[in-house]
Amino acid sequence: MATIIEIFGSVRNYFTRALRHPLGFLGLNGASLSGVLLVTLLVLDFTGYHGNPYLGILTFLILPIVFVCSLLLIPIGEFRYKKRLLRRKPSKELPLYLSLDLNNPRHRNRFTVIAILTLVNFTILGIVSFRGMEFMDSVHFCGETCHQVMNPEWVAHQNSPHARVLCVDCHIGSGADWYVKAKLSGVRQVFATLFNTFPRPIPTPIHNLRPARDTCEQCHWPEKFHGDKVKVIPHFEDDEANTELKTVLLLKVGGGVAGNQDRGIHWHVLNHVEYDSDESRENIYNIRVIQSNGDTLRYAWKGKEPPKNEILEPRVMDCVDCHNRPTHIYSMPDAALDNALFWGVIPQSLPNIRGIGYRVLTTKYASREDAAIRIPELLRAGYQDKHPSVLQEMDPELSRTAQTLVGIYNKNIFPSMNVDWGTYPNHLGHEDFPGCFRCHDEEHVAENGDAISQDCSTCHTLLAIEEQDPKVLEVIFPKE
């Protein structure tokens, strides 16, 4: 019992000296308060309560920093107090600097308690560091912490084929070097957010993005792709009956090993292709194909020269040069309406809903809140003019359709970030944006006079073009 009393007495004297200096007082109280809060929030985290991302910032970023800084202030305060005391009355029994003699019971007792407290502190900080790393790698941290800035990307990610893939898996990937690069790059973005100097919309492409071979190809392996793929593209006419048409393509996906019967669309990433483009990567001026024998085939954009002040970006072609919106996908109004009609989310029985819906979606709205109010009003106004009977006969369908249109708008349009229809081009295909035709335009010519082909059959075979009942579908999907 005496030993315990001596231990606590020794520690009490240490903290008493620390408390007599403002820095020690601040450190001891700060460590106590932040430590209790930290442990409480960690317990809540382990029990499954996550609250919102701002609570995570408090738990894993702010409180640990306050806790560590407060702990450092305690010995500083004790040292400053002893220095002030010795200046007034020198004493050999109170050394200024740390003196440790384990043969001295007082030193041994103090060392024991401090060692135990240090172990506890390191345990807490170790848990916090681990959970903090997990928190900063989470989708919620990336998408919701900077809510206004990242809201378009966050919403698009939640509705994408990669919704279950973490942001860091694509934007950072594995390995410490890219992790450090990403965090250093993020410092500039944090200041831009704090001082409200970030661009609207967020510019793309991301020029310091990790190469797709280190990220995408960890799951999607071009050498294992093979064969062709049937794709059916629905389209609805802007007529009374919303006439459904279908285009059927046989996509030449391709794959295999470079130089060994490699073919199809994925020929581009199986071989070494380089190009020089402007900052947007929409204007490609020079292309170089490094052939298997080591020779380089060079293509130049005929009759086109980059602006004098334009610095061309040399780049090795990879997945994101075509799949530039693999996750943050923003639809065009035509495609969004066609898909909604095809899947029955919008009833095809509503007369001319394709045309009226398009006009409603492409109307300019001041904000998302304004759109939520005006879209139902404009939809009903459209039917009031042309089909007044629908307002009474199909009121439930109209209400559901109005909410569907609001949902389509909210997934694609973000007025506060200046994101509108077509703000972000999608290079997969060539319907709404140049896409494939950035290179396949018959205008990129090699030194021997050969041009990069624009022949449709290079990448796909057209089995049907906007037909109501394509015969080929009866062959591919025979009715039982």
C-alpha positions as CSV (number, residue, x, y, z in Angstrom):
1,M,0.0,0.0,0.0
2,A,2.9,2.3,0.8
3,T,4.4,1.8,-2.6
4,I,1.1,2.8,-4.3
5,I,0.9,5.9,-2.2
6,E,4.4,6.8,-3.0
7,I,3.9,6.2,-6.7
8,F,0.9,8.5,-6.8
9,G,2.5,11.0,-4.5
10,S,5.5,11.2,-6.9
11,V,3.3,11.6,-9.9
12,R,1.2,14.2,-8.0
13,N,4.2,16.3,-7.3
14,Y,5.2,16.2,-11.0
15,F,1.7,17.2,-12.2
16,T,1.5,19.8,-9.5
17,R,4.7,21.5,-10.8
18,A,3.3,21.3,-14.3
19,L,0.0,22.9,-13.3
20,R,1.8,25.9,-11.7
21,H,2.8,27.0,-15.2
22,P,0.2,28.1,-17.8
23,L,1.5,25.8,-20.4
24,G,1.4,22.8,-18.1
25,F,-2.1,23.8,-16.9
26,L,-3.3,24.1,-20.5
27,G,-1.6,20.8,-21.5
28,L,-3.0,18.7,-18.6
29,N,-6.5,20.0,-19.0
30,G,-6.3,19.7,-22.8
31,A,-5.0,16.1,-22.6
32,S,-7.7,15.1,-20.1
33,L,-10.6,16.6,-22.0
34,S,-9.5,15.5,-25.4
35,G,-8.5,12.1,-24.1
36,V,-12.0,11.5,-22.6
37,L,-13.7,12.7,-25.7
38,L,-11.4,10.6,-27.9
39,V,-12.1,7.4,-26.0
40,T,-15.8,8.1,-25.9
41,L,-16.0,8.7,-29.7
42,L,-13.8,5.6,-30.3
43,V,-16.2,3.5,-28.3
44,L,-19.1,4.9,-30.3
45,D,-17.2,4.2,-33.5
46,F,-16.6,0.6,-32.6
47,T,-20.2,0.1,-31.7
48,G,-21.2,1.0,-35.2
49,Y,-22.3,4.7,-34.7
50,H,-20.6,6.8,-37.4
51,G,-22.8,9.9,-37.5
52,N,-21.6,12.2,-40.3
53,P,-18.1,12.8,-41.8
54,Y,-17.6,15.9,-39.7
55,L,-17.7,13.8,-36.5
56,G,-15.1,11.6,-38.1
57,I,-12.9,14.6,-38.7
58,L,-13.2,15.5,-35.1
59,T,-12.5,12.0,-33.9
60,F,-9.6,11.0,-36.2
61,L,-8.0,14.3,-37.1
62,I,-8.7,17.2,-34.7
63,L,-8.8,15.4,-31.3
64,P,-5.6,13.3,-31.8
65,I,-3.7,16.5,-32.7
66,V,-5.1,18.3,-29.6
67,F,-4.3,15.2,-27.5
68,V,-0.7,14.9,-28.6
69,C,0.0,18.7,-28.4
70,S,-1.5,18.8,-24.9
71,L,0.7,15.9,-23.8
72,L,3.8,17.7,-25.1
73,L,2.8,20.8,-23.2
74,I,2.8,19.0,-19.8
75,P,6.6,18.4,-19.6
76,I,7.3,21.8,-21.1
77,G,5.2,23.4,-18.4
78,E,6.9,21.4,-15.7
79,F,10.3,22.3,-17.1
80,R,9.5,26.0,-17.3
81,Y,8.2,26.0,-13.7
82,K,11.4,24.4,-12.4
83,K,13.5,26.8,-14.4
84,R,11.6,29.8,-12.9
85,L,11.8,28.2,-9.4
86,L,15.5,27.5,-9.6
87,R,16.1,31.1,-10.9
88,R,14.7,32.3,-7.6
89,K,16.2,29.7,-5.3
90,P,18.9,27.3,-6.6
91,S,18.6,23.7,-5.2
92,K,20.5,20.5,-5.9
93,E,17.5,18.5,-4.9
94,L,15.5,19.9,-7.9
95,P,17.6,19.3,-11.1
96,L,16.5,21.4,-14.1
97,Y,16.9,18.6,-16.6
98,L,15.6,15.1,-16.6
99,S,17.5,12.9,-14.1
100,L,16.6,9.2,-14.0
101,D,18.1,6.9,-11.3
102,L,16.1,3.7,-11.1
103,N,17.8,2.9,-7.8
104,N,16.0,5.9,-6.4
105,P,12.5,4.8,-5.3
106,R,10.9,8.2,-6.3
107,H,12.4,8.0,-9.8
108,R,11.4,4.4,-10.1
109,N,7.8,5.1,-9.0
110,R,7.5,8.1,-11.4
111,F,9.0,6.1,-14.2
112,T,6.6,3.2,-13.7
113,V,3.5,5.5,-13.8
114,I,4.8,7.5,-16.8
115,A,5.6,4.2,-18.6
116,I,2.1,2.9,-18.0
117,L,0.5,6.2,-19.1
118,T,2.7,6.3,-22.2
119,L,1.7,2.7,-23.1
120,V,-2.0,3.7,-22.7
121,N,-1.5,6.8,-24.8
122,F,0.3,4.9,-27.6
123,T,-2.4,2.3,-27.6
124,I,-5.1,5.1,-28.0
125,L,-3.0,6.9,-30.7
126,G,-2.3,3.6,-32.5
127,I,-6.1,2.8,-32.7
128,V,-6.9,6.3,-33.7
129,S,-4.2,6.3,-36.4
130,F,-5.4,3.1,-37.9
131,R,-9.1,4.1,-37.9
132,G,-8.1,7.6,-39.1
133,M,-6.4,6.0,-42.1
134,E,-9.5,4.0,-42.8
135,F,-11.7,7.0,-42.4
136,M,-9.7,9.2,-44.8
137,D,-9.8,6.3,-47.3
138,S,-13.6,6.0,-47.1
139,V,-16.0,7.1,-49.7
140,H,-17.9,9.2,-47.2
141,F,-14.8,11.2,-46.3
142,C,-14.0,11.9,-50.0
143,G,-17.6,12.7,-51.0
144,E,-19.3,14.3,-48.1
145,T,-16.7,16.2,-46.2
146,C,-16.3,18.8,-48.9
147,H,-20.0,18.6,-49.6
148,Q,-20.4,21.4,-52.1
149,V,-17.2,20.8,-54.0
150,M,-17.5,17.1,-54.4
151,N,-21.2,16.7,-54.5
152,P,-21.5,16.1,-58.2
153,E,-18.7,13.4,-58.0
154,W,-20.3,11.9,-54.9
155,V,-23.8,11.6,-56.4
156,A,-22.4,10.2,-59.7
157,H,-20.3,7.6,-57.8
158,Q,-23.3,6.4,-55.8
159,N,-25.2,5.7,-59.1
160,S,-22.3,4.2,-61.0
161,P,-21.2,0.6,-61.8
162,H,-18.3,1.2,-59.4
163,A,-20.4,2.4,-56.4
164,R,-18.8,-0.4,-54.2
165,V,-15.3,0.6,-55.1
166,L,-13.5,3.0,-52.8
167,C,-12.4,6.4,-54.3
168,V,-8.8,5.7,-53.2
169,D,-8.7,2.4,-55.1
170,C,-8.8,4.3,-58.4
171,H,-7.5,7.8,-57.4
172,I,-4.5,6.5,-55.4
173,G,-4.1,2.7,-55.6
174,S,-1.7,0.6,-53.6
175,G,1.7,1.6,-52.3
176,A,3.1,4.3,-50.1
177,D,4.6,6.5,-52.8
178,W,1.3,7.4,-54.5
179,Y,-0.4,7.7,-51.1
180,V,2.1,10.4,-50.1
181,K,1.7,12.1,-53.5
182,A,-2.1,12.2,-53.2
183,K,-2.0,13.6,-49.7
184,L,0.5,16.3,-50.6
185,S,-1.7,17.2,-53.6
186,G,-4.7,17.3,-51.4
187,V,-3.2,20.1,-49.2
188,R,-3.6,22.6,-52.1
189,Q,-7.2,21.4,-52.6
190,V,-8.0,21.8,-48.8
191,F,-6.8,25.5,-48.9
192,A,-8.8,26.0,-52.1
193,T,-11.9,24.8,-50.3
194,L,-11.2,26.8,-47.1
195,F,-10.8,30.0,-49.0
196,N,-13.5,29.3,-51.6
197,T,-11.1,29.5,-54.5
198,F,-11.9,26.1,-56.1
199,P,-13.0,26.2,-59.8
200,R,-16.6,25.5,-60.8
201,P,-16.9,23.0,-62.3
202,I,-14.0,20.9,-61.2
203,P,-11.8,20.7,-64.2
204,T,-11.1,17.4,-65.9
205,P,-9.2,15.3,-66.9
206,I,-7.1,14.9,-63.8
207,H,-3.5,15.2,-65.0
208,N,-1.8,13.6,-62.0
209,L,-4.1,10.6,-61.9
210,R,-2.2,7.3,-61.4
211,P,-1.9,5.3,-64.6
212,A,-4.8,2.9,-65.3
213,R,-2.4,0.0,-65.5
214,D,-1.8,0.4,-61.8
215,T,-5.5,0.7,-60.9
216,C,-8.1,-0.3,-63.5
217,E,-6.1,-3.3,-64.7
218,Q,-5.9,-4.8,-61.2
219,C,-9.5,-5.9,-61.9
220,H,-10.0,-5.4,-65.6
221,W,-7.3,-7.3,-67.4
222,P,-7.2,-6.5,-71.2
223,E,-5.1,-9.5,-72.0
224,K,-8.0,-11.7,-70.7
225,F,-10.7,-9.9,-72.7
226,H,-11.8,-11.7,-75.8
227,G,-14.6,-12.1,-78.3
228,D,-17.4,-9.8,-79.2
229,K,-20.4,-8.3,-77.2
230,V,-23.9,-7.7,-78.4
231,K,-25.2,-4.3,-77.3
232,V,-28.8,-3.1,-77.7
233,I,-29.3,0.7,-77.6
234,P,-33.0,1.8,-77.1
235,H,-34.3,5.0,-78.5
236,F,-37.8,6.5,-78.4
237,E,-39.2,9.0,-80.9
238,D,-40.7,12.3,-79.9
239,D,-44.1,11.3,-81.2
240,E,-47.5,10.6,-79.8
241,A,-46.9,6.9,-79.2
242,N,-43.2,7.3,-78.0
243,T,-42.3,4.8,-80.8
244,E,-39.5,2.5,-79.6
245,L,-36.6,1.9,-81.9
246,K,-33.5,-0.3,-81.3
247,T,-30.0,-0.2,-82.6
248,V,-28.1,-3.5,-82.3
249,L,-24.3,-3.5,-82.3
250,L,-21.8,-6.3,-82.2
251,L,-18.9,-4.6,-80.3
252,K,-15.5,-6.0,-81.1
253,V,-14.2,-6.0,-77.5
254,G,-11.0,-7.8,-78.5
255,G,-8.1,-8.6,-76.2
256,G,-5.4,-11.2,-76.2
257,V,-1.7,-10.7,-76.2
258,A,0.0,-7.8,-78.0
259,G,1.3,-8.9,-81.4
260,N,-0.4,-12.2,-81.1
261,Q,-3.8,-11.9,-82.9
262,D,-4.6,-8.8,-80.8
263,R,-7.7,-7.2,-82.2
264,G,-10.8,-5.1,-81.5
265,I,-11.2,-2.1,-79.3
266,H,-8.7,-3.2,-76.7
267,W,-5.9,-3.3,-79.2
268,H,-5.3,0.3,-78.1
269,V,-4.2,-0.6,-74.6
270,L,-2.5,-3.9,-75.6
271,N,0.0,-2.0,-77.7
272,H,2.2,1.0,-76.9
273,V,0.4,4.0,-78.2
274,E,1.4,7.6,-77.4
275,Y,-0.2,10.9,-78.3
276,D,0.2,14.6,-77.8
277,S,-3.0,16.6,-77.0
278,D,-4.2,19.8,-75.5
279,E,-5.1,20.1,-71.8
280,S,-8.6,18.8,-72.3
281,R,-7.4,15.7,-74.3
282,E,-10.1,16.5,-76.8
283,N,-7.8,17.7,-79.5
284,I,-5.1,15.2,-80.4
285,Y,-2.4,16.5,-82.7
286,N,0.3,13.7,-82.9
287,I,0.1,9.9,-82.4
288,R,2.9,7.4,-82.2
289,V,2.5,3.7,-82.3
290,I,5.5,1.7,-81.1
291,Q,5.4,-1.5,-83.2
292,S,6.6,-4.9,-82.0
293,N,9.8,-4.7,-84.1
294,G,10.7,-1.4,-82.4
295,D,9.7,0.9,-85.3
296,T,7.6,3.9,-84.6
297,L,4.6,4.8,-86.8
298,R,3.8,8.5,-86.5
299,Y,0.5,10.2,-87.3
300,A,-0.1,13.9,-87.5
301,W,-3.4,15.9,-87.6
302,K,-3.5,17.0,-91.2
303,G,-3.8,20.8,-91.5
304,K,-4.1,21.4,-87.7
305,E,-1.5,23.1,-85.6
306,P,-1.8,23.7,-81.8
307,P,-2.1,27.3,-80.7
308,K,1.3,28.9,-80.2
309,N,0.7,29.3,-76.4
310,E,-0.5,25.7,-76.0
311,I,1.9,23.2,-74.3
312,L,1.0,19.8,-75.6
313,E,0.7,17.0,-73.1
314,P,2.5,13.8,-74.1
315,R,0.8,10.7,-72.8
316,V,0.8,6.9,-73.1
317,M,-2.7,5.7,-74.0
318,D,-4.5,3.7,-71.3
319,C,-8.1,2.8,-70.2
320,V,-9.2,6.3,-69.2
321,D,-8.5,7.8,-72.6
322,C,-11.7,6.1,-73.8
323,H,-13.4,5.2,-70.5
324,N,-12.8,8.7,-69.1
325,R,-16.1,8.5,-67.1
326,P,-15.9,5.0,-65.6
327,T,-17.5,6.1,-62.4
328,H,-18.5,9.8,-62.4
329,I,-21.0,9.3,-65.2
330,Y,-23.3,12.1,-66.2
331,S,-26.0,11.3,-68.7
332,M,-27.3,13.4,-71.6
333,P,-31.1,14.1,-71.4
334,D,-31.8,11.9,-74.5
335,A,-30.1,8.8,-73.1
336,A,-31.5,9.3,-69.6
337,L,-35.1,9.5,-70.9
338,D,-34.6,6.6,-73.3
339,N,-33.3,4.4,-70.5
340,A,-36.1,5.4,-68.1
341,L,-38.7,4.6,-70.8
342,F,-37.0,1.3,-71.7
343,W,-36.9,0.0,-68.1
344,G,-40.5,1.2,-67.4
345,V,-39.5,3.8,-64.8
346,I,-41.4,6.3,-67.0
347,P,-44.6,4.7,-68.5
348,Q,-44.6,4.5,-72.3
349,S,-48.4,4.9,-72.1
350,L,-48.1,8.6,-71.4
351,P,-48.6,10.3,-74.8
352,N,-45.6,12.1,-76.1
353,I,-43.7,11.9,-72.8
354,R,-40.4,11.6,-74.6
355,G,-40.8,15.0,-76.2
356,I,-42.4,16.7,-73.3
357,G,-40.0,15.2,-70.8
358,Y,-37.0,16.3,-72.9
359,R,-38.2,19.9,-73.0
360,V,-38.8,19.9,-69.2
361,L,-35.4,18.4,-68.4
362,T,-33.5,20.9,-70.7
363,T,-35.2,24.0,-69.2
364,K,-32.8,26.1,-67.2
365,Y,-33.5,26.2,-63.4
366,A,-32.0,28.5,-60.8
367,S,-31.2,25.7,-58.4
368,R,-32.1,22.1,-57.6
369,E,-34.8,23.3,-55.2
370,D,-36.2,25.4,-58.0
371,A,-36.1,22.4,-60.3
372,A,-38.0,20.2,-57.7
373,I,-40.8,22.7,-57.8
374,R,-41.0,23.7,-61.4
375,I,-40.4,20.3,-63.1
376,P,-43.8,18.9,-62.0
377,E,-45.5,22.2,-62.9
378,L,-44.0,22.3,-66.4
379,L,-44.8,18.6,-67.0
380,R,-48.4,19.2,-66.1
381,A,-48.4,22.4,-68.2
382,G,-47.2,20.5,-71.2
383,Y,-50.1,18.1,-71.0
384,Q,-52.5,20.9,-70.2
385,D,-51.7,22.3,-73.7
386,K,-51.7,19.1,-75.8
387,H,-53.4,16.4,-73.8
388,P,-55.6,17.9,-71.1
389,S,-57.5,14.6,-70.5
390,V,-54.3,12.9,-69.3
391,L,-54.3,15.2,-66.2
392,Q,-57.4,13.4,-64.9
393,E,-57.0,10.0,-66.4
394,M,-53.3,9.4,-65.6
395,D,-52.7,11.6,-62.6
396,P,-50.8,8.9,-60.6
397,E,-48.5,8.1,-63.6
398,L,-47.9,11.8,-64.1
399,S,-46.9,12.3,-60.4
400,R,-44.5,9.3,-60.5
401,T,-43.0,10.6,-63.8
402,A,-42.5,14.1,-62.4
403,Q,-40.5,12.6,-59.5
404,T,-38.5,10.5,-61.9
405,L,-37.6,13.6,-64.0
406,V,-36.6,15.4,-60.8
407,G,-34.4,12.4,-60.0
408,I,-32.8,12.4,-63.4
409,Y,-32.1,16.2,-63.1
410,N,-30.6,15.8,-59.6
411,K,-28.2,13.0,-60.7
412,N,-26.8,15.1,-63.6
413,I,-27.2,18.8,-63.0
414,F,-25.6,20.8,-60.2
415,P,-26.1,24.6,-60.6
416,S,-24.0,25.6,-57.7
417,M,-21.0,23.9,-59.3
418,N,-21.9,25.0,-62.9
419,V,-22.4,21.3,-64.0
420,D,-25.0,21.2,-66.8
421,W,-25.9,18.8,-69.6
422,G,-22.7,18.0,-71.5
423,T,-20.3,19.8,-69.1
424,Y,-18.2,16.6,-68.8
425,P,-17.6,14.9,-72.2
426,N,-17.8,11.2,-72.3
427,H,-15.3,9.7,-74.8
428,L,-16.8,6.2,-74.8
429,G,-18.4,6.1,-78.2
430,H,-19.1,9.0,-80.5
431,E,-22.8,9.9,-80.3
432,D,-22.8,13.0,-78.1
433,F,-19.0,13.8,-78.1
434,P,-16.2,13.2,-80.6
435,G,-14.9,10.3,-78.5
436,C,-13.4,7.8,-80.9
437,F,-13.3,10.4,-83.7
438,R,-10.6,12.3,-81.9
439,C,-8.2,9.9,-83.7
440,H,-10.4,7.9,-86.1
441,D,-11.3,10.8,-88.3
442,E,-9.4,10.1,-91.6
443,E,-7.4,13.3,-90.8
444,H,-4.6,11.8,-88.7
445,V,-2.2,10.8,-91.4
446,A,1.1,8.8,-91.2
447,E,4.3,9.7,-93.0
448,N,3.5,7.0,-95.7
449,G,0.1,8.6,-96.4
450,D,-2.1,6.1,-94.5
451,A,-4.8,7.7,-92.4
452,I,-6.4,6.3,-89.2
453,S,-9.6,4.7,-90.5
454,Q,-13.1,6.0,-89.6
455,D,-14.6,2.7,-90.9
456,C,-17.5,1.8,-88.5
457,S,-16.6,-1.9,-88.8
458,T,-13.2,-1.3,-87.2
459,C,-14.8,-1.4,-83.7
460,H,-18.3,-2.7,-84.2
461,T,-20.6,-4.4,-86.6
462,L,-24.0,-2.7,-87.1
463,L,-26.7,-5.5,-86.9
464,A,-29.6,-3.1,-86.9
465,I,-30.0,0.7,-87.0
466,E,-33.1,2.2,-85.2
467,E,-35.5,-0.5,-86.1
468,Q,-38.8,-1.2,-84.3
469,D,-38.4,-5.0,-84.3
470,P,-34.9,-5.9,-85.4
471,K,-35.0,-9.4,-86.9
472,V,-31.5,-10.1,-85.5
473,L,-32.8,-10.0,-81.9
474,E,-35.3,-12.8,-82.7
475,V,-32.2,-14.9,-83.7
476,I,-30.1,-13.9,-80.7
477,F,-33.0,-14.1,-78.2
478,P,-35.5,-16.5,-79.7
479,K,-39.0,-16.4,-78.1
480,E,-40.0,-19.7,-76.4
